[in-house]
Amino acid sequence: MEEVATARLRGRGGAWFPAARKWAAARAAFHAEGRVLVANGGEDEPGSAKDRVLLEHYPDLVVEGAALAALAVEAAEIVFYVNHRYEDALLALRKSLGRAEAAGVFDDFGVRVVEAPSEYVAGEETAALEVLEGRPAVPRVRPPFPSEQGYRGRPTVVNNIETLANVPGIVFHGPSWFRAVGTAEAPGTMLFSLEGDIPRPGVYELPLGTPLRAVLVDYGGAAADLSDVGAVRAGGASSPYLTRRQCFDLTLDPEALRPYGTLGAGVLRVLAPDRCMVSELIDLAAFFAAESCGACPPCRMETTSFHGLLQQVAAGKARPDVLERIEELFDFAADKGRCGFIRMPQVPFRSAIKGFADDFAAHLAGRPCPNGMVRVDGGLHGHG
């Protein structure tokens, strides 16, 4: 635990919480049935493939990381929670667990694999605990936090698959090795899922702090002047849309992106210059409306209304003050949900209307969109 704390490993699931701090909180709590470690691979972030790639190609690294984390927190049980659609990943994981069990790695732990539902909210740590206890994927009200009272009331650490995959290297090579790349506040590497309108999509492991332009050009195959890039959503569904100009200057680390939003789970969605931002946002709003778990009425109201108002914009039937109405909708719903999902549409929307105002102005004025045709049917392409 001290090695991981010194390395400053932060969670790679999107929240960026220091891993060792979560471990320490769980270890400080007690339950007669022991502590639990959950390796969270319930990945359903649109465009993200990092956890699937790790489990398919490097399952032993994930299994070893989970075993080390379980030793650190003195856990009695390890649960691998993996998206049920990841058939190849689940097969590779079970084979790896078989090898580890035969070698005696898990003599001191109970180990099992649970297939997670393919719902976005099912990857949220408390919703995952609900699934593990046999209930629908609905986030819990916090506090108490899982590290205090998690799975069946036991102290529980929920770590993302990628977070755990970093642990063996830190323990074997030491914190200085891990901190030799990355930034002071965000050391190490990260797996970036590059997708959308880009010649070479894929999952790339790169040091945190890598310039976004270098990722797009050197790895993704974009033009050197980024003339074939219209926008990039950097982080995931709840992350900001960046303009081409911003792509020249920004680096991929949570501190650099903080003024704009969040780096999230490292999904880099690239949009070509002829993509209409209104159409893009309709797709994203449809995703939020479909993936709201429905437990909080303000969240259901916000996500469905957001989608409906954007459809009115696309059809040229919106009131002139529609953008202000969307802002009022966000302000009303802010902090009324039991999890962070209710706040997720705000960052991409606000960044889109600030950086791509011409698209919205054209639709509101009934003019042809400067960036091509717009669809009004919704549906987020590449989901999962």
C-alpha angles and dihedrals in degrees: 000000000000091000092052091046091051090048089055093225109183126196115274096202094090106273096078093214114165106263097214092051090057090047092050092051091053093045090052090056124077136210127168091232093052136242127302132219118203118197100207114214096147087126113173101143108136109261096004118131103154098105092046091051092049093050094045097046107021106028093142090059091053093045092049091048091051092049092051092047090049090052090049094054094034091238123183095203139033121201122192106206109193134172107263092225091064095088096159091045092050091049092050091046094051091049090050092049089051090055092047093048091049089053092052096247092134100041090118098042140063107230131193141158121229121190110227124219116252095247122124094228091050088078092061106105099239092042087053089054090052090054091049089054091052100259134114119282099268120144118243127236110257137248114076093066122211092252087063102033115002131133107027089340094304123129103267135189115204111194128176117245092246092050090056092046088063095055100077092054092050093049094045101040101025135241094286091060091052093046093049088090132039125034133308093257096034109032127181134030132301135206110242120198105213112196145149126049097004130116096229111034118177146106114297128187108216137159115268108254093043110148111257091225090057091053092051096044107029097038107017096043098236120156114277091243091044089236089145093054120085100170143343126213101209117203111009144296093323096045132102129271107236124206123232090256092055090050090065094059110030128094124209105251131105095248094053092049096043095097089056103035134279138322088222115173094343101259111156109197111190122203124197119234092255093058114113111230092209089058091046092052092048089057091048093046090050088054092052092047092050096044100048105114090221096231095117117053093207090056093050090048094047098048097044093044092047091054093046095049092050090051088055089052091051092049092049091242101109125117114253090249095052095118090053089049090055090051090051089050090054092046091051094050097042113127093354095111129083092234138028095266092093091063097045101091093054102074098048092044096049093045091049097052090045098047101031104034094144092067092055094042091054094052093044090052093046093245125135111275111258089223104053135270124340128218121215099192097083125208122147109241118220094023107174 
